[in-house]
Amino acid sequence: MLAPNLDAAHPLEIAAADYEIVRRAVEYVNLRFRDQPEVEEIARASGVHPRALTELFRRWCGLTPKDFLQAVTIDAARRVLTESDNVLDAAYEVGLSGPGRLHDLFVVHESMSPGEWKTGGAGLVVRYGFHASPFGAALAMVTPRGLCGLAFADEGEEDAALADMRRRWPNALYIEDPVATAPYAARIFDRGTWSADDPLRIVFIGTDFEVKVWETLMRIPLGKATTYSSIAQSVEKPKAARAIGAAVGKNPMSFVVPCHRVLGKNGDLTGYHWGLTRKRAILGWEAGQLCKEWGGL
């Protein structure tokens, strides 16, 4: 496979091209993480030279393949969870839930009225476009009030991703307009633009209960994790873990509302609407961002 032209390509286009190889590597890691495979073995399964794989991973997330593997093994996930048992309460204590600082993307949000949700988005104009991202093609969807949806698609699955999102608000008017959505995609995946002085505006379209769960998800800081049962306690529905899981699964804004940071009761990564491979990749990428912030490995 030819490497992307690093001199001519946009950083997000490079990251998207890298993800095609990363995805193969992560799929292999998903199957063999308990064996802690060597870089040579991961590279062979990914179809590239070990040195090329190491360079690619450093460029994509700032970690070596072995560091990435360690960051997203089940044992590592459990340690993260153990260290952050009260992560939701802690987020409030340090002020992460204040205006303009809901989480590491510096998001401010509002919600559509229950009536707008019940009508399936009737009268709502949604503009959409596909864009390069570190996790494959990203489908961004916006209304005049802000971002309302973000989904991912592997190559050839773009139509299915769009259909999946449209089913959430079937009566809305959808207009393909990548020019309108491009600024949102650029801000979401470039951490250098995450600023409390210029927050990303998003709008939730869901039931009151779903919105409450999504708001809770935004209190999970980068590099931390929580469980469905912890979220149930936070929204004062301690016996509603299954309903919490359903609401998490309906999160319309992948990555921005970090449902990927929710683990199973025992720290297992569990499922993810956009694929367990992508969930593992996002967690590893986020670990790399923290390493860059802390000075690297």
C-alpha positions as CSV (number, residue, x, y, z in Angstrom):
1,M,0.0,0.0,0.0
2,L,1.3,3.4,-0.9
3,A,1.9,5.9,1.9
4,P,0.0,9.2,1.7
5,N,1.9,12.2,0.3
6,L,2.8,13.8,3.6
7,D,3.9,17.0,1.9
8,A,0.7,17.7,0.1
9,A,-2.0,16.2,2.2
10,H,-4.0,17.9,4.9
11,P,-3.3,16.5,8.4
12,L,-6.7,15.0,8.8
13,E,-6.5,13.4,5.3
14,I,-3.2,11.8,6.4
15,A,-4.8,10.6,9.7
16,A,-7.7,9.1,7.7
17,A,-5.3,7.3,5.3
18,D,-3.3,6.0,8.3
19,Y,-6.5,4.8,9.9
20,E,-7.0,2.2,7.2
21,I,-3.8,0.5,8.3
22,V,-4.5,1.2,12.0
23,R,-7.9,-0.5,11.6
24,R,-6.3,-3.7,10.4
25,A,-3.8,-3.5,13.2
26,V,-6.5,-2.9,15.8
27,E,-8.6,-5.7,14.5
28,Y,-5.7,-8.1,15.0
29,V,-5.1,-6.7,18.4
30,N,-8.8,-7.3,19.3
31,L,-8.2,-11.0,18.6
32,R,-4.8,-11.4,20.2
33,F,-4.4,-8.7,22.9
34,R,-4.2,-11.3,25.6
35,D,-1.1,-12.7,23.9
36,Q,0.5,-9.2,23.8
37,P,1.8,-9.8,20.2
38,E,5.1,-8.3,19.1
39,V,5.2,-5.3,16.6
40,E,6.5,-7.7,13.9
41,E,3.4,-9.9,14.3
42,I,1.0,-6.9,14.2
43,A,2.8,-5.4,11.2
44,R,2.6,-8.7,9.3
45,A,-1.2,-8.9,10.0
46,S,-1.5,-5.3,8.8
47,G,0.4,-5.8,5.6
48,V,3.2,-3.3,6.3
49,H,6.8,-3.3,7.5
50,P,7.3,-3.1,11.3
51,R,9.2,0.2,11.0
52,A,6.5,1.6,8.8
53,L,3.9,0.6,11.3
54,T,5.8,2.2,14.2
55,E,6.2,5.4,12.2
56,L,2.5,5.4,11.2
57,F,1.3,4.9,14.8
58,R,3.5,7.7,16.1
59,R,2.1,10.0,13.4
60,W,-1.5,8.9,14.0
61,C,-1.7,8.9,17.8
62,G,1.8,9.6,19.2
63,L,2.3,6.1,20.5
64,T,4.3,3.1,19.3
65,P,2.2,0.0,18.4
66,K,3.2,-1.7,21.7
67,D,2.3,1.4,23.7
68,F,-1.0,1.5,21.9
69,L,-1.6,-2.2,22.6
70,Q,-0.9,-1.6,26.3
71,A,-3.2,1.4,26.4
72,V,-6.2,-0.5,25.2
73,T,-5.9,-4.0,26.7
74,I,-8.6,-5.1,29.0
75,D,-6.3,-5.0,32.0
76,A,-5.3,-1.4,31.2
77,A,-9.0,-0.5,30.8
78,R,-9.7,-2.0,34.2
79,R,-6.9,0.0,35.8
80,V,-8.2,3.2,34.3
81,L,-11.7,2.3,35.7
82,T,-10.3,1.5,39.1
83,E,-8.4,4.7,39.3
84,S,-11.5,6.8,38.3
85,D,-14.3,5.1,40.3
86,N,-15.8,8.5,41.1
87,V,-14.9,10.2,37.8
88,L,-18.3,11.8,37.3
89,D,-18.3,13.4,40.7
90,A,-14.7,14.4,40.3
91,A,-15.5,16.2,37.1
92,Y,-18.0,18.4,38.8
93,E,-15.6,19.1,41.7
94,V,-12.9,20.5,39.4
95,G,-15.4,22.6,37.4
96,L,-15.5,20.6,34.2
97,S,-19.3,20.9,34.1
98,G,-19.4,24.7,34.1
99,P,-20.5,26.8,31.2
100,G,-18.3,26.3,28.2
101,R,-16.2,23.6,30.0
102,L,-18.4,20.5,29.8
103,H,-15.5,18.3,28.8
104,D,-12.2,18.3,27.0
105,L,-13.7,19.5,23.7
106,F,-15.0,22.6,25.5
107,V,-18.6,22.1,24.3
108,V,-21.7,24.1,25.0
109,H,-25.0,22.5,24.3
110,E,-28.7,23.0,24.2
111,S,-31.6,20.6,23.5
112,M,-34.5,20.5,21.1
113,S,-37.9,20.7,22.7
114,P,-39.7,17.4,23.4
115,G,-42.2,18.4,20.7
116,E,-39.4,18.7,18.1
117,W,-38.2,15.2,19.0
118,K,-41.7,13.7,19.0
119,T,-42.4,14.9,15.5
120,G,-39.2,13.1,14.2
121,G,-37.6,16.4,13.4
122,A,-40.4,17.8,11.2
123,G,-39.5,21.3,10.0
124,L,-35.8,20.8,10.9
125,V,-33.2,21.4,8.3
126,V,-30.1,19.2,8.7
127,R,-27.0,19.8,6.5
128,Y,-24.5,16.9,6.3
129,G,-21.2,16.0,4.8
130,F,-18.4,13.4,5.0
131,H,-15.0,14.4,6.1
132,A,-11.6,12.8,6.8
133,S,-10.9,12.0,10.4
134,P,-8.4,9.9,12.5
135,F,-11.0,7.2,12.6
136,G,-12.1,6.9,9.0
137,A,-14.8,8.9,7.2
138,A,-16.8,11.1,9.6
139,L,-20.3,12.1,8.9
140,A,-21.0,15.5,10.4
141,M,-24.6,16.8,10.6
142,V,-25.5,20.4,11.6
143,T,-28.5,22.6,12.2
144,P,-28.6,26.4,12.4
145,R,-28.1,25.9,16.2
146,G,-25.1,23.7,16.0
147,L,-23.8,20.2,15.5
148,C,-26.5,17.6,15.9
149,G,-24.8,14.4,14.8
150,L,-21.5,12.8,14.2
151,A,-21.1,9.2,12.9
152,F,-18.3,7.1,11.4
153,A,-18.1,4.8,8.4
154,D,-15.6,2.5,6.9
155,E,-14.9,2.6,3.2
156,G,-18.0,1.7,1.2
157,E,-20.4,2.1,4.2
158,E,-21.1,5.8,3.9
159,D,-24.7,5.3,2.6
160,A,-25.5,3.0,5.4
161,A,-24.1,5.5,8.0
162,L,-26.2,8.3,6.6
163,A,-29.3,6.1,6.5
164,D,-28.7,5.1,10.1
165,M,-28.5,8.7,11.2
166,R,-31.6,9.8,9.2
167,R,-33.7,7.2,10.9
168,R,-33.2,9.0,14.1
169,W,-35.1,12.1,12.8
170,P,-37.0,10.7,9.8
171,N,-39.1,13.8,9.1
172,A,-36.2,16.3,8.9
173,L,-35.1,17.9,5.6
174,Y,-31.6,16.7,4.8
175,I,-29.3,18.7,2.5
176,E,-25.8,17.5,1.5
177,D,-23.5,20.5,2.3
178,P,-20.0,19.5,3.2
179,V,-18.9,23.2,3.0
180,A,-21.2,23.9,6.0
181,T,-20.1,20.9,8.0
182,A,-16.3,21.1,7.3
183,P,-15.6,23.7,10.0
184,Y,-17.2,21.4,12.6
185,A,-15.2,18.4,11.5
186,A,-11.9,20.4,11.5
187,R,-12.5,21.6,15.0
188,I,-13.6,18.3,16.4
189,F,-10.5,16.4,15.4
190,D,-7.9,19.1,15.9
191,R,-7.2,19.3,19.6
192,G,-5.4,22.6,19.1
193,T,-8.7,24.2,18.4
194,W,-10.4,23.0,21.6
195,S,-10.8,26.3,23.4
196,A,-13.1,27.5,26.2
197,D,-13.1,30.9,24.6
198,D,-14.6,29.6,21.4
199,P,-16.7,26.5,22.4
200,L,-18.2,24.0,20.0
201,R,-21.9,24.4,19.9
202,I,-24.0,21.2,19.8
203,V,-27.7,20.5,20.0
204,F,-29.3,17.3,21.4
205,I,-32.3,15.8,19.7
206,G,-33.7,13.0,21.9
207,T,-36.0,12.2,24.8
208,D,-35.5,14.0,28.1
209,F,-33.9,10.8,29.6
210,E,-31.6,10.3,26.6
211,V,-30.4,13.9,26.8
212,K,-29.7,13.5,30.5
213,V,-27.6,10.5,29.8
214,W,-25.7,12.2,27.0
215,E,-25.0,15.2,29.3
216,T,-23.6,12.8,31.9
217,L,-21.3,11.2,29.3
218,M,-19.8,14.6,28.6
219,R,-18.5,14.7,32.2
220,I,-16.1,11.8,31.6
221,P,-12.7,13.4,31.1
222,L,-10.2,12.4,28.5
223,G,-8.2,9.4,29.6
224,K,-10.9,8.3,32.1
225,A,-13.7,5.8,32.0
226,T,-16.9,4.9,33.8
227,T,-19.5,2.1,33.8
228,Y,-23.2,2.0,32.9
229,S,-24.1,1.4,36.5
230,S,-22.1,4.5,37.6
231,I,-24.1,6.6,35.0
232,A,-27.3,5.1,36.3
233,Q,-26.4,6.3,39.8
234,S,-25.5,9.7,38.5
235,V,-28.9,10.2,36.8
236,E,-30.6,8.8,39.9
237,K,-31.8,5.7,38.2
238,P,-29.7,3.1,40.0
239,K,-31.7,0.1,38.6
240,A,-31.8,1.4,35.0
241,A,-28.5,0.1,33.7
242,R,-30.1,-1.5,30.7
243,A,-32.0,1.7,29.8
244,I,-28.8,3.6,30.3
245,G,-27.1,1.2,27.9
246,A,-29.8,1.8,25.3
247,A,-29.5,5.6,25.7
248,V,-25.7,5.4,25.3
249,G,-26.1,3.3,22.2
250,K,-28.4,6.0,20.7
251,N,-25.8,8.8,21.3
252,P,-26.0,10.7,18.0
253,M,-22.6,12.4,18.4
254,S,-19.8,9.9,18.5
255,F,-16.5,11.1,20.0
256,V,-17.9,14.5,20.9
257,V,-20.2,12.9,23.4
258,P,-17.7,10.3,24.6
259,C,-19.8,7.1,24.8
260,H,-16.6,5.2,24.0
261,R,-15.4,5.9,27.6
262,V,-18.2,3.7,29.0
263,L,-17.0,0.2,30.0
264,G,-18.8,-2.9,31.2
265,K,-19.1,-3.8,34.8
266,N,-15.8,-5.6,34.9
267,G,-13.9,-3.1,32.8
268,D,-14.6,-4.9,29.5
269,L,-14.8,-2.6,26.5
270,T,-18.2,-4.1,25.5
271,G,-19.9,-3.0,22.3
272,Y,-19.9,0.3,20.4
273,H,-22.4,1.5,17.8
274,W,-19.6,2.3,15.3
275,G,-17.7,-0.9,16.0
276,L,-15.5,-2.2,18.8
277,T,-12.4,-1.8,16.6
278,R,-13.1,1.9,16.3
279,K,-13.8,2.2,20.1
280,R,-10.4,0.6,20.8
281,A,-8.8,2.9,18.3
282,I,-10.3,6.0,19.8
283,L,-9.3,5.0,23.3
284,G,-5.7,4.4,22.1
285,W,-5.7,7.7,20.2
286,E,-6.8,9.6,23.3
287,A,-4.1,7.9,25.3
288,G,-1.6,9.2,22.7
289,Q,-3.0,12.8,23.1
290,L,-2.4,12.6,26.8
291,C,1.1,11.3,26.3
292,K,1.8,14.3,24.0
293,E,0.4,16.6,26.7
294,W,2.5,15.0,29.4
295,G,5.7,15.0,27.3
296,G,5.5,11.7,25.5
297,L,6.7,8.2,26.2
